[in-house]
Amino acid sequence: ETRLDSLLGRILDCLTAAREAWQAELDGAWDPETHGRSTYWSALHPAFEPPTGRALTAADVRALCAAQTSELIDQAIDLAG
């Protein structure tokens, strides 16, 4: 039960990061110097594991979050099943 709770928390964190990226882009607030850095996302959303060494776009963050969320959901289903 604790492992499932942890996975669900990580799923929520990844989805929250995706929403934040979407909202920043929608509001015209996306700042490549801030939002484009993996350290920004890692600090605010520890469950999200962005790649390092390259600038990120809002679309990158959303796609990466979606992929990681999908993997985490599969893990949660396997654990619950």
C-alpha positions as a Markdown table, in Angstrom:
| # | Residue | x | y | z |
|---|---|---|---|---|
| 1 | Glu | 0.0 | 0.0 | 0.0 |
| 2 | Thr | 2.9 | 2.4 | 0.8 |
| 3 | Arg | 4.5 | 1.7 | -2.6 |
| 4 | Leu | 1.2 | 2.4 | -4.4 |
| 5 | Asp | 0.7 | 5.6 | -2.5 |
| 6 | Ser | 4.2 | 6.7 | -3.4 |
| 7 | Leu | 3.6 | 5.9 | -7.1 |
| 8 | Leu | 0.3 | 7.9 | -7.0 |
| 9 | Gly | 2.2 | 10.9 | -5.5 |
| 10 | Arg | 4.8 | 10.7 | -8.2 |
| 11 | Ile | 2.1 | 10.6 | -10.9 |
| 12 | Leu | 0.4 | 13.6 | -9.4 |
| 13 | Asp | 3.7 | 15.5 | -9.3 |
| 14 | Cys | 4.4 | 14.7 | -13.0 |
| 15 | Leu | 0.9 | 15.8 | -14.0 |
| 16 | Thr | 1.3 | 19.0 | -12.0 |
| 17 | Ala | 4.6 | 19.8 | -13.8 |
| 18 | Ala | 2.9 | 19.3 | -17.1 |
| 19 | Arg | 0.1 | 21.6 | -16.2 |
| 20 | Glu | 2.6 | 24.2 | -15.0 |
| 21 | Ala | 4.4 | 24.1 | -18.3 |
| 22 | Trp | 1.2 | 24.4 | -20.2 |
| 23 | Gln | 0.0 | 27.3 | -18.1 |
| 24 | Ala | 3.3 | 29.2 | -18.4 |
| 25 | Glu | 3.2 | 28.8 | -22.2 |
| 26 | Leu | -0.5 | 29.7 | -22.4 |
| 27 | Asp | 0.1 | 32.8 | -20.2 |
| 28 | Gly | 3.1 | 33.8 | -22.3 |
| 29 | Ala | 5.2 | 33.5 | -19.1 |
| 30 | Trp | 7.5 | 30.8 | -20.4 |
| 31 | Asp | 11.1 | 32.0 | -19.7 |
| 32 | Pro | 13.7 | 29.8 | -21.4 |
| 33 | Glu | 16.3 | 30.9 | -18.8 |
| 34 | Thr | 14.1 | 29.7 | -16.0 |
| 35 | His | 11.6 | 27.2 | -17.3 |
| 36 | Gly | 14.0 | 25.8 | -19.9 |
| 37 | Arg | 16.4 | 24.4 | -17.3 |
| 38 | Ser | 16.0 | 20.9 | -15.9 |
| 39 | Thr | 17.1 | 22.1 | -12.5 |
| 40 | Tyr | 14.0 | 24.3 | -12.3 |
| 41 | Trp | 11.7 | 21.3 | -12.8 |
| 42 | Ser | 13.7 | 19.0 | -10.6 |
| 43 | Ala | 13.6 | 21.4 | -7.7 |
| 44 | Leu | 9.9 | 22.0 | -7.9 |
| 45 | His | 8.8 | 18.6 | -9.0 |
| 46 | Pro | 11.1 | 15.9 | -7.7 |
| 47 | Ala | 9.1 | 13.1 | -9.3 |
| 48 | Phe | 9.7 | 14.5 | -12.8 |
| 49 | Glu | 13.1 | 13.5 | -14.2 |
| 50 | Pro | 13.9 | 15.9 | -17.1 |
| 51 | Pro | 17.0 | 15.3 | -19.2 |
| 52 | Thr | 20.0 | 17.5 | -18.4 |
| 53 | Gly | 22.4 | 19.3 | -20.7 |
| 54 | Arg | 19.8 | 20.8 | -23.1 |
| 55 | Ala | 17.2 | 23.5 | -23.0 |
| 56 | Leu | 13.6 | 22.4 | -22.6 |
| 57 | Thr | 10.5 | 23.8 | -24.2 |
| 58 | Ala | 7.0 | 23.7 | -22.7 |
| 59 | Ala | 6.2 | 21.0 | -25.3 |
| 60 | Asp | 9.2 | 19.0 | -24.2 |
| 61 | Val | 8.2 | 19.2 | -20.5 |
| 62 | Arg | 4.6 | 18.2 | -21.3 |
| 63 | Ala | 5.8 | 15.2 | -23.5 |
| 64 | Leu | 8.3 | 14.0 | -21.0 |
| 65 | Cys | 5.8 | 14.3 | -18.2 |
| 66 | Ala | 3.2 | 12.4 | -20.2 |
| 67 | Ala | 5.7 | 9.6 | -20.9 |
| 68 | Gln | 6.9 | 9.4 | -17.3 |
| 69 | Thr | 3.3 | 9.5 | -16.0 |
| 70 | Ser | 2.4 | 6.6 | -18.4 |
| 71 | Glu | 5.3 | 4.5 | -17.0 |
| 72 | Leu | 4.3 | 5.3 | -13.4 |
| 73 | Ile | 0.7 | 4.3 | -14.1 |
| 74 | Asp | 1.8 | 1.0 | -15.6 |
| 75 | Gln | 3.9 | 0.4 | -12.5 |
| 76 | Ala | 0.9 | 1.2 | -10.2 |
| 77 | Ile | -1.4 | -1.1 | -12.2 |
| 78 | Asp | 1.1 | -3.9 | -11.9 |
| 79 | Leu | 1.5 | -3.3 | -8.2 |
| 80 | Ala | -2.2 | -3.1 | -7.6 |
| 81 | Gly | -3.0 | -6.1 | -9.8 |
